[in-house]
Amino acid sequence: MIKKILFLCTLSFFMTSCGSSKNVSSTYQKTASTMTPRKVDVASTKSEVTEEVVVKEVTVADKIVWTAVTYKGVPYRFGGMSKRGMDCSGLIFTSFKQRNVPIARSSHEMYRQGERIPLREVQRGDLLFFKTSRRRGRINHVGLVTSVDNGDVRFIHSTTSQGVIVTSLHEHYWKRAFIEAKRVL
């Protein structure tokens, strides 16, 4: 019984001590007040720190990427377009469709859409096209750019060996198989 009371007292202490001391005003600014522990005039110890909070508009590309990422870990299935399994173009097609953006179903048909862009200009939501088979002379793989950070282009796609994953274009296999980037949004 004493252990339960002690546990409840400890729990309530932690719950009340985790409150935030920062206030956010309606003009999207953060304000924090700090006080020094010395005995000095209270007015001289308060300082106000203000910094702008950048509110980024959520784009259709962001929403499509968020949708695609929900499929991370789904196994590969040729022609698949559900959580039970998907191929690379099925992942892209489903992610765009759920956000009401029409796009072709196959990777080589997707390749016919959009505007060609240099790799250095890719951004979140762009498509990357690959040739992974030496036998066929056409595009047979597609990925969706999830982020670009200091030249590291990361993309989500579905592979036969690992299913839906996020990969860096710096990886040797994908760098070698890369053909072109396109902007469809």
Stockholm file with secondary structure:
# STOCKHOLM 1.0

chainA/1-185         MIKKILFLCTLSFFMTSCGSSKNVSSTYQKTASTMTPRKVDVASTKSEVTEEVVVKEVTVADKIVWTAVTYKGVPYRFGGMSKRGMDCSGLIFTSFKQRNVPIARSSHEMYRQGERIPLREVQRGDLLFFKTSRRRGRINHVGLVTSVDNGDVRFIHSTTSQGVIVTSLHEHYWKRAFIEAKRVL
#=GR chainA/1-185 SS CHHHHHHHHHHHHHHHHTCCCCEECTTSEEEEEECCSSSSCHHHHCEEEEEECCCCCCCHHHHHHHHHHTTTTCCBCTTCEETTEECHHHHHHHHHHHTTCCCCSSHHHHTTSSEEECGGGCCTTCEEEECCCSSSCSCCEEEEEEEEETTEEEEEEEETTTEEEEEETTSHHHHHHEEEEEECC
#=GC SS_cons         CHHHHHHHHHHHHHHHHTCCCCEECTTSEEEEEECCSSSSCHHHHCEEEEEECCCCCCCHHHHHHHHHHTTTTCCBCTTCEETTEECHHHHHHHHHHHTTCCCCSSHHHHTTSSEEECGGGCCTTCEEEECCCSSSCSCCEEEEEEEEETTEEEEEEEETTTEEEEEETTSHHHHHHEEEEEECC
//
